[in-house]
């Protein structure tokens, strides 16, 4: 039976992934700062031996904070990834590394993995640096590594500072107030992200592979508010201040053909169904 380390196990994606892996009968080792594991310490993973996979979700990720404290972001995200790769090298384990959207304003749509990379904030820049680390460990030590570049993940348990949880919280109060209705984003449900990880674990692809994770469709913020209104089935007051952010990327759509072809993976949850599960009362 495979032994799988999940870093960032108490985070939004981590909780869903750990739960699903355990339900599938896999042995999971949870590594998280909240549980006393400091991944910036090279000895952090010494307590685990003979593991087969390490899914590296842990990182500093709040973009506004990356502008306020860039040194901490660069240091911690680099060191955490380096220590994960080194532990995997010693254990001869496979790495699944979660990167980020790195493409900046798209030159074409949908965006495939060969699109020019143009990170536009310190957080995204740290992810690009960490991808280069992964490339090096694959080239120099033959480490099998899959890099996922997720677009806009949503689902139960996500922090309310993110767009969809914020819209839902406001909708339950009857009024939604947002700024710019125009930007279109590719939203992917967290359970579809989990299914992509499990595909890698079961298929065990070799080499260094990069995959976009998205739905292959994009929806404007205004459309998302309409979907929420339809699901909640009541009249909502929806207001946009039309404040436009300088340099706003107006559309992002993931080309997911590579994951479909090489992993046999595709999304199962349409956005309207995902919103319905978020708005349904708990059983």
N, C-alpha and C positions, 0 to 999 in steps of 0.2 A: 504494500500500500504506500502510495506517495506521501511524503512529508513536505508540506508547503509552508513557508514563512510568508506572512503577510505583514508588511510594515504599514504603519498608519491604520492599524486594524480597528481603531475606535472612531475613525473619521466617517464621513458620509458614504463614500464608496466602500471603504473597508468593512463597515458593519454588514452591508448587504453581501459582499463577497464572502466574508467569513461564514455567515449564516448558510449561504448556498453551498459552499464547499463542504461544510460539516454535514449538511443534509444529504450530500452525495457520498458520504462515508469516507471522505478524505481526512487525513490527519493534518491539522492546522496548528501552527505556532504563531500566536499573536504577539506582535512587537509594536509597541506604541509608547510615545513619550508620556502619556497619561498613566501608563502602567509602570513607569520608572525606567524605560528603555531610552537611553540617549544615543541615537544613531550617529552622532558626530564623534562619539568615542569609538576608536577602532576595536576595542574589546567587547563592544555591546553585544555582538552576536556569538561570542565564544561559548555561550551556554547551550547553543544548538549544535548538534552534530548530525552528519549523514542526512542532510535534507536534499530534496530533489529539485525544488523550485523555490524562487523567492520573488514575490510580487511586490514591487517597490512603489507604494502609493505615498509614503510619508514625504512631506515637504512643507516648507513655508510657502503659502499660496495666495495670501490676500494682497491683491495688486496695489491698492493705495499704500499699504504698509511697505511694499517693496521700494517705493519712492522715498519714503521717510527713513527707512533703515536698510539701505542697499547692502551695506557691508555684511549685516547679519544674514540677509537672503543669499548673497553669493557664497559666503562661508558655509552656512549650514546646508544648503541644498547640494553644494559640491561635495562636502565631506560625507554627508549621508549616502550619496550615490557611490562615492569612491569606496566607502566601507562595505556597502552592499555588494559591489562588484568583487572586491577582494575576498569577502567571505564566500561568495559563489565560486570564485576561481579555486579556492582551497578545497571546497566541497565537490567541485566538478558538477555544479548545479546549474540549471537554466534560470535566466533572469527575464522577468516581464517588467519593463520599466514604463511608468506612466509619465509621459511628457505633457505637452499642452498644445493649444493652437499656436502655431509659430509662423503663419503665412502673411500676416499683416493685411493691408488692402489687397484683395485678390486681383491678379492680372487676368484670370479667366475663371469661369465657373462651369461645372463643379471643380473644386480644388482637389487635385490628386497629390500623391506623396512626392512627386517630382517637382511640384511648384517651388519657385524660389522661396527661401526662408527669409523672413523679415520680422523678427521679434520686435515689439514696439513698447516694451516696458521691462524693468529690471527682472521681474519674476520670469517672464518668458525667456529673457536672455539666459537666466540660470538654467532653464530647461534645455536650451540649445547647447550650452556648455556640457551639461550632463549627458546629452545624446552623444557628443563627441567623445566623452569618457567611455561610453558603452561601445562605440565604434572601435576605440583603441583596444579595449579588453577582448573584443571579438577578433580583431586582426592579430594581436600579439599572443593571445593565449587560447584562441579557438573557442571562447565562451559563446554558447548559444544564447542569443538575446532577441527578444521581441520588444519593440518600442511601439506603444500606442499613443497616438495624438488625438485625444478626444476633443470634440467640438463642445457643445453646450449640454452638459449632463444635468438632468433634473430627476426628482423622485422623492419618495418619503424620507423625511429626516434631514433634508437639506436646509442649511442655514437661511434664515429669512432675509438676509442681505442680498441673496440672489434673486434674479428677476421673477421667475415663476412662483416661488414661495411668497415673495412680496405681493404679487398680484393676487394670489389666493387669500392671503391674510386680509388684504384690503377689501376683497370681494365679500368676504364673510361679514364685513361691517357695512356693506352696501355702497361704498364709494371707492373707486379706483382713481388715484391721481399719479400720473406719470409725466415724463418730460417729452421725449421725442417718439412719435408713433411709427416712424419710418424704418428703423433698422430691422433687417431680416436675419434670423439666426437659424442654424440647423440644431434642433433640439433632439437629444437622444436620452431615452429612459435609462436609469441606472441599472435596471435588470438586464437590458440589452448589453450594457458594458460588462456586466458579470458574465453573461453567456459567452462573450468574446474571450475573456480570460480562460474560461473552462475549455473552450475549443483548443486553445494553445496547450493547455495541460494535457488534454487527451490526445492531441495530434503530435505533440513533441516536434515541432518544426526545427530544422537545423539552420545554423548560420546566423546572420544579422538581418532582421526583417523589420520594416516600419509599416504600420497600418494606421490609416485614419479610422476614427470611430465616430460615426454620425448616422443620420437617417437617410441622407441623400435628398432631403427636402428642406426648404427654408420657409419660415413664417415670420411676417412682420409683427412687431409688438402689438400693434392694433388688432391684428388677427387673433393673437393669443388672448387678448382681453375679451374678444367676441366669443371665442371658444369657451372661456371660463364662464361668461354670462349664459351661454347656451346650456352648459352642464349644470350650473347652479340653479338654472330655471327660475330666475327672478330678475326683475328690472334693476339694473345697476346704474349708478351715476359714474360715467367714465369721462375723465378730464385729462387733457394733454396741455401742458404749458408751452409746447413747441420750442423748448430750449434745446438748441442744437449744439452738441459737443464738437469742438474743433477736431478735425481729422477722423470723425466717426466713420467706421467701416459700415457701409449700408447693406451689404449682403454677404453671407458666407454659406456655402453649401459644400458638404463633403462628398468627394467621389470615393465610394466604398467598394469599388469593383475588385480591388486587390484582395481585400478581406473576404469578399464573397468567393473569389476564385481559389485562393490559397488556403483559406481556413474553413470554407463551407459555412461561413457565418453570415447572417443577415439580421436586421432588426425585426422584432415581432410586435412591438407596441407602438401603435400610431399615437400621435400627440393627443387626440381627443380622448382616446382610451386611457392614456396615462394621466390626463387631467381628471378624468372621472374617478380614478382610484384615489387621487389626492383629495378630491372634494367629497368623497363618500364618507359617511360617518363610520367610525371604527366598529367592528363586529364585537 
